[in-house]
Every structure is written in C-alpha cells, then in structure tokens.
Amino acid sequence: MNIDLPTLMLAGSFVAAISGAFLFFAWLQNRDATGPLWWAGANLSLAIGVPLLSSAGSQFGLPSVMLGILFLNLSPAMVWAAAVSCNQRRPNPLIVVAGATIWLVAVLVIFRLGSEAQMALNLAVIAIYLLAAAAEFWLGNRGLQTRWPLIVLLVLHGTFFAAGAVLAATGGLGAGYPPAFDSWLGLIHFETLAFVIGTAIFAVAMVKEQREMEQMTAARVDPLTGVANRRAFLENAGLLLERAASEGKPLSLVVFDLDRFKVINDTYGHAMGDRVLEAFGDIVQGVLRNSDVVGRMGGEEFAIALSESTARASVVVAERIRCAFAEACRGFGMADLRPTLSGGVAEAGVTGGNSLDSLFAAADRALYRAKAAGRDIVVIDDGIATPQPVPKPDDAPQPAVATAQAA
C-alpha cells in the first residue's frame, strides 16, 4: 500500500507546531524550568523543517531542502538540550549546533557527499542526539517516574533513525515514490507523529512532577543550612528508631548547640551568624552517611540520628564535626569570639530510653552538662569516655569528650 507523502508530511508538521505551542505555554507557566522551552524549540524546528524538505520540486529547490535538513538536525539537538536542562544543567550551545554544522560542512566542503551518504549522515546525527537525550534522562532525575516514558520514546525514536542511517549507507533505504507503507520512509512519519505527541505530554508531566518534588523538598528542608527542618527530622528519626528497635540494632542521638551564638549575632551581625550556620550545615552533611539524619531543631540547635551506631561510635562522629567546624570558622575573622560547638550524645535503650522523647531528654541532659563544663566539648550520657582538655582558641582543635553518668 502506498501513502500520500505530502499530506502525511503536512500533518506531521501541523502536529509538531501544535505540540511546540503546547510546550511553549507550559514554559510560560513556570519560566524557571527551561526544559519545555528547549523542547518547544525542537518541535517548532521540526514543524519548519518538514515543509522545507518537501519543497524539492519548487522554485527554491536544493537550497530549500538543505535548509530543511538543517532544521531537522537542530530539532533533536534541542531535545538533547531540553534533557540537559531537566537535569538542572546549562546546555552548551556549541553542542546544540554541532550536528547541523558537521552535516553542512561535510556535504558542501569536505566530502561533497552523494544523496544516500547525505541522508545517512543526517539520520546518524539525529540518532546520536536522541540517544544522548535518553542517556541524560537515564543518568539524572532518578526520583522522577515520568522520565521512563521519555526514555523509552527517545530510545525507540533514536534506534529507528539509526536503522535508517544504516539502510541509507548500504543503499537499502529505497528510492520509490511514493514510498510503500511498510518501508522505512513510510513508517518514519507515523513513528514521528507518535514521538512528538508522546514526548510533549510526558515532558510537561515531568516538569510538573519535578516542581511538586521541589516544593515537597522545600517544605522539609531548612533553607539556610540545607539540612532537614524540625518536622522532617522528627519524622525521619522516628522511623529510624522504630527500625532499630525492630531489628535489634543500636541508634544514637547527637544534639549540638552553637556556643555563644547570640553574642556572635549581636557583635558581628546576622550575616556572620548565617555564615556560621551555613558552615555547620556544609560540614555535617559532608561527614554523615546517607543512612543518618540531621535536622535543625530551631535557632542554633541541631540534632543528628546515627543509625546502627553506639554511643561510643557516635561520639567519634560528633568529635569529627566539632573539630571540623572549629577549623572552618577560623577564617571568619572573629579572633576574639571563635565559634564552637557543644554536643550531647545518648544511645537508645541504654540511657536514652526507647522513645524519641526520652532519647532527646538524655541527649539534652548531656548537652547541658557540656555547657556547664565550659563549652566546646562533647558529653556522652553513658559513662564510656574520659574527659579531655578543652582546646584553647589559638591551638588546633583536639578531641574534647566528657562523661556524664545518667541521672
């Protein structure tokens, strides 16, 4: 069965234009997400390129066809740029135009390729961009479920063009006109229609899902330090405690308080206070494991739940954080008022009880004793470690651990 190729190409161009407009208006609703804008450009480029490609018999002839092929090469490049943007990166414009440039230079300057070789190179460029876009979605956005349909569509579309490139290079693409329905040139138009419609729908759905995830994250993360807020920490720590109890594994809680933080704010201003808090957030996230939970409980107080960690092991982690924080703050220009940390450690089921409230009570009790002992010290509430000297401001931080017998 033969098909009416001009009608099919016109329909494909119309669908691509409508999909491009749909994606453009989706971008207008959320201009921070540039992925839909790139994808809109890809579809509009396709909508322009297809009619130009079909005008071979017009008065414009070869220039029109070559311009159409350039637009067709730019379309998948913009799809790749959209995938990069969805991964929160800025696409390189040189890579976007590289495929079209390589094809044009190869055809006009270097090789002066014949029609079949031109077609093979054109289809290969398109396939490379599409498969590269699929790889971008595969490697990034791992929490987004809507990326999977996009990956499938991109791989199928890219593979179809790769097969066309092989057929063109080997002379098997066929030159009959109009093309048969079951030929590559016949099927590509139907396949492209499905690709354009499907990717437009799922691209918008993915941006919506990504925005919802960002809003959920913002509602659970302290914006200054980047750690969990109080509500999120209590939820996550409660789950860790329940799992530790059911599996019979240890769990410890570390409570930190920034020493003399109000004085720092009053003396050096809130900007310096924010800088100190940010430094703590950066340090603690660099020290902890993925299985641990850290949260800002309010003001200058933080809590850390260490899974599968005894009090003895947890105090080592707390000391690493305390020493790293003191070292990081040395360059803040506060020689007369060096930021330090006091910490309290308690282990669930030992001195901290089996509930989150009792664990906090034990860790807070140890923290109060750390403050009373002169600050800049970690106190554990199980009587394991022995006291160490508190470091002087001009000395490098040394481990400072004290013991507080459970009351």
C-alpha positions in Angstrom: 0.0 0.0 0.0 1.3 3.4 -1.0 0.8 6.6 1.1 0.2 10.2 0.2 3.6 11.5 1.4 2.9 15.3 1.1 -0.3 15.0 3.1 1.4 13.0 5.8 4.3 15.4 6.0 1.9 18.3 6.3 0.0 16.6 9.1 3.3 15.9 10.9 4.4 19.5 10.6 1.0 20.7 11.9 1.2 18.3 14.9 4.8 19.4 15.6 3.7 23.0 15.6 0.8 22.4 17.9 3.0 20.4 20.3 5.6 23.2 20.2 3.0 25.8 21.1 1.7 23.5 23.9 5.2 23.2 25.4 5.9 26.9 25.0 2.7 27.8 27.0 3.8 25.2 29.6 7.1 27.0 29.9 5.2 30.3 30.4 3.6 28.8 33.5 7.0 28.0 35.0 9.8 30.0 33.5 12.4 28.7 35.9 12.2 25.3 34.0 13.9 25.8 30.6 13.4 22.2 29.5 9.9 22.8 28.0 11.2 25.9 26.1 14.0 23.9 24.5 11.6 21.1 23.7 9.2 23.7 22.2 12.0 24.9 20.0 12.7 21.3 18.9 9.1 20.7 17.8 8.9 24.1 16.1 12.1 23.4 14.3 10.7 20.1 13.1 7.5 21.9 12.0 9.6 24.3 9.9 12.0 21.7 8.5 9.5 19.2 7.2 7.7 21.6 4.7 11.1 22.9 3.6 12.2 19.3 2.9 9.1 18.5 0.9 9.6 21.5 -1.4 12.3 19.8 -3.6 10.3 20.4 -6.7 9.6 24.0 -6.1 11.4 27.0 -7.5 13.7 27.1 -4.4 14.8 23.5 -5.0 18.1 22.4 -3.4 18.6 25.4 -1.0 15.1 24.8 0.5 15.9 21.1 1.0 19.2 21.8 2.6 17.7 24.4 4.9 15.0 21.9 5.9 17.6 19.3 6.7 19.5 21.8 8.9 16.2 22.4 10.8 15.7 18.7 11.2 19.2 18.3 12.6 18.6 21.1 15.1 15.4 19.6 16.3 16.9 16.5 18.1 19.8 18.7 19.3 17.2 20.9 21.1 15.7 17.7 22.6 19.1 16.9 24.0 19.4 20.4 25.4 15.9 20.0 27.0 17.1 16.8 28.7 20.2 18.6 30.0 18.1 21.4 31.3 15.8 19.0 33.1 18.9 17.7 34.9 19.5 21.3 36.3 22.4 21.9 33.9 23.0 24.5 31.2 23.3 23.0 27.7 26.3 24.0 25.7 25.1 26.0 22.6 28.1 24.7 20.6 26.9 21.1 21.1 23.4 22.1 20.0 24.6 23.4 16.6 27.4 20.9 16.2 25.4 18.3 14.4 23.9 20.6 11.8 27.3 22.3 11.3 29.1 18.9 10.8 26.5 17.9 8.2 26.7 21.1 6.3 30.4 21.2 6.2 30.6 17.5 5.2 28.2 18.0 2.4 29.4 21.3 0.9 33.2 21.4 1.7 34.9 18.2 2.7 33.3 15.2 1.1 30.7 16.6 -1.3 28.6 13.6 -0.4 26.1 11.9 -2.7 22.4 11.8 -1.8 22.5 8.5 0.0 25.6 9.4 2.0 24.0 12.8 2.9 20.9 11.0 4.1 22.9 8.5 6.1 24.9 11.3 7.8 21.7 13.3 8.5 20.0 10.3 10.1 23.1 9.4 12.1 23.3 12.9 13.6 19.6 12.8 14.6 20.0 9.3 16.2 23.1 10.4 18.2 21.2 13.4 19.7 18.1 11.4 20.5 20.1 8.6 22.2 22.2 11.2 24.1 19.0 12.7 25.4 17.8 9.3 26.6 21.1 8.9 28.4 20.7 12.3 30.1 17.3 11.2 31.4 18.7 7.8 32.4 21.6 9.3 34.4 19.7 12.1 36.0 16.3 12.8 37.6 16.3 9.4 39.3 13.4 10.3 41.6 11.1 11.2 38.7 8.8 8.5 37.4 7.8 10.4 34.3 11.3 10.1 32.9 10.8 6.5 32.0 8.2 7.0 29.2 10.5 9.7 27.8 13.5 7.3 27.9 11.5 4.6 26.0 10.3 7.1 23.4 13.7 8.5 22.9 15.4 5.1 22.6 12.8 3.9 20.1 13.0 7.0 18.0 16.8 7.1 18.1 17.1 3.4 17.2 14.7 3.9 14.3 16.8 6.7 12.9 20.0 4.7 13.5 18.4 1.9 11.5 17.6 4.4 8.7 21.2 5.6 8.7 22.4 2.1 8.2 19.9 1.5 5.4 20.9 4.7 3.7 24.6 3.9 3.9 24.1 0.5 2.4 21.7 1.6 -0.3 18.7 -0.2 1.3 16.6 2.8 2.1 14.7 2.6 -1.2 14.0 5.3 -3.7 10.4 4.5 -4.8 7.9 7.4 -4.8 5.5 7.4 -3.2 7.1 5.2 -0.6 5.5 2.0 0.5 3.7 2.0 3.8 5.9 -0.7 5.2 9.1 0.9 4.1 11.4 3.0 6.4 10.4 6.2 4.6 6.7 5.3 5.1 6.9 4.3 8.7 9.1 7.2 9.9 6.2 9.7 9.5 3.8 7.7 11.7 6.5 7.0 14.2 7.5 10.6 14.4 3.8 11.6 15.0 3.7 9.3 18.0 7.0 10.5 19.3 6.1 14.2 19.0 2.7 13.8 20.8 4.0 11.4 23.4 7.1 13.4 24.4 5.1 16.7 24.6 2.7 15.1 27.0 5.4 13.4 29.2 7.8 16.4 29.1 5.1 18.6 30.6 4.2 15.9 33.1 7.8 15.5 34.1 8.2 19.3 34.7 5.1 19.2 36.8 6.4 16.2 38.8 9.7 17.9 39.3 8.1 21.1 40.5 6.0 19.1 43.0 9.1 17.3 44.3 10.9 20.7 44.7 8.0 22.1 46.7 7.9 19.0 48.9 11.6 19.2 49.5 11.4 22.9 50.3 8.7 22.2 52.9 11.1 19.7 54.6 14.5 21.4 54.3 15.9 24.3 56.3 16.7 26.9 53.5 19.8 28.3 55.2 21.7 25.2 56.2 20.3 22.7 53.7 19.5 20.1 56.4 16.1 18.8 57.4 13.8 21.1 59.3 12.4 20.1 62.7 9.3 18.4 61.4 11.1 16.4 58.8 13.8 15.4 61.2 11.4 14.1 63.8 9.6 12.1 61.2 12.8 10.5 59.8 14.4 10.0 63.2 11.2 8.3 64.4 11.3 5.9 61.5 15.0 5.1 62.2 14.3 4.5 65.8 11.4 2.1 65.0 13.6 0.2 62.6 16.4 0.0 65.0 14.1 -1.4 67.7 12.6 -4.0 65.4 16.0 -5.1 64.1 17.7 -5.0 67.5 20.4 -2.6 66.3 21.8 0.5 68.1 20.8 4.0 67.4 22.3 7.2 68.9 21.2 10.8 69.0 23.6 13.7 69.0 22.4 17.2 69.9 24.6 20.1 69.0 24.3 23.7 70.1 26.4 26.6 68.8 28.2 28.2 71.7 27.5 32.0 72.3 25.6 32.2 69.0 23.6 35.2 70.2 26.8 37.1 71.1 28.1 36.4 67.6 24.9 37.8 66.1 25.0 40.8 68.3 28.7 41.5 67.8 29.2 40.7 64.1 25.7 40.9 62.7 23.2 38.4 61.4 25.1 37.9 58.1 28.0 36.5 60.1 25.6 34.3 62.1 24.1 33.0 58.9 27.6 32.2 57.6 28.4 30.2 60.8 25.1 28.2 60.4 25.8 27.5 56.8 29.3 26.3 57.7 27.8 23.8 60.1 25.4 22.6 57.6 28.1 22.0 55.0 30.4 20.2 57.4 27.8 17.9 58.9 26.4 16.8 55.5 30.0 16.0 54.4 30.6 13.9 57.5 27.4 11.9 57.8 26.4 8.7 55.9 23.3 8.5 53.7 21.6 6.4 56.4 22.0 9.2 59.0 19.6 12.0 59.6 20.4 15.6 60.6 18.0 18.4 61.2 17.8 22.0 62.5 15.6 21.9 65.6 15.4 25.7 65.8 17.8 28.7 66.1 21.3 27.3 66.7 20.4 23.8 67.8 20.8 20.8 65.6 20.1 17.1 66.1 21.7 14.0 64.4 20.3 10.5 64.4 23.0 7.9 63.7 21.7 4.6 62.6 23.4 1.4 63.7 25.7 3.4 65.9 26.5 3.0 69.6 27.2 6.0 71.8 31.0 5.1 71.6 30.9 5.2 67.8 28.7 8.3 67.7 30.9 10.4 69.9 33.7 9.9 67.4 31.5 11.2 64.7 30.4 14.1 66.9 34.1 15.0 67.6 34.9 15.0 63.9 32.1 17.5 63.3 33.1 19.6 66.3 36.8 19.8 65.3 36.0 20.4 61.6 33.6 23.2 62.5 36.1 24.9 64.7 38.7 24.7 62.0 36.3 26.0 59.3 35.4 29.0 61.4 39.0 30.1 62.0 38.9 32.0 58.7 35.8 34.0 59.6 37.8 36.9 61.1 36.4 36.5 64.7 39.6 36.0 66.7 38.1 37.4 69.9 35.0 35.2 69.6 35.7 31.9 67.9 32.6 29.9 67.0 32.5 26.5 68.8 30.1 23.6 69.3 28.8 21.8 72.4 27.3 18.4 72.0 25.4 15.8 73.9 25.2 12.1 72.9 22.7 9.4 74.0 22.0 5.9 72.9 18.6 4.4 72.6 17.9 1.7 75.1 21.0 2.5 77.2 20.4 5.8 78.8 18.1 7.3 76.2 15.1 5.1 76.6 13.2 3.6 73.7 11.2 6.6 72.6 12.3 9.6 70.7 11.3 11.9 73.5 13.3 10.1 76.1 16.3 9.9 73.7 16.1 13.7 73.3 15.8 14.2 77.1 19.0 12.1 77.6 20.9 13.9 74.8 19.8 17.3 76.1 20.9 16.4 79.6 24.4 15.6 78.3 24.3 18.9 76.3 23.5 20.9 79.4 26.5 19.3 81.2 28.7 20.1 78.2 27.7 23.8 78.5 28.4 23.7 82.3 31.8 22.1 81.7 33.0 25.1 79.7 31.5 24.6 76.2 33.4 23.4 73.1 33.1 19.8 74.3 31.1 16.6 73.6 29.5 14.8 76.5 28.1 11.3 76.3 25.5 10.1 78.6 26.7 6.5 79.1 29.9 6.8 81.1 32.2 5.3 78.4 34.7 8.0 77.6 37.0 10.1 79.8 37.3 13.9 79.8 39.8 15.6 77.6 41.1 19.2 77.8 39.1 21.9 76.0 41.3 23.4 73.2 42.5 26.9 73.5 41.5 29.4 70.8 45.0 29.5 69.3 45.5 25.7 69.3 44.3 23.2 66.7 41.1 21.5 67.8 41.7 18.4 69.9 39.2 15.8 70.9 37.2 17.0 73.9 34.9 14.4 75.4 33.4 14.3 78.8 31.4 11.6 80.6 28.0 12.3 82.2 26.5 9.5 84.2 22.8 9.1 83.6 20.8 10.8 86.4 
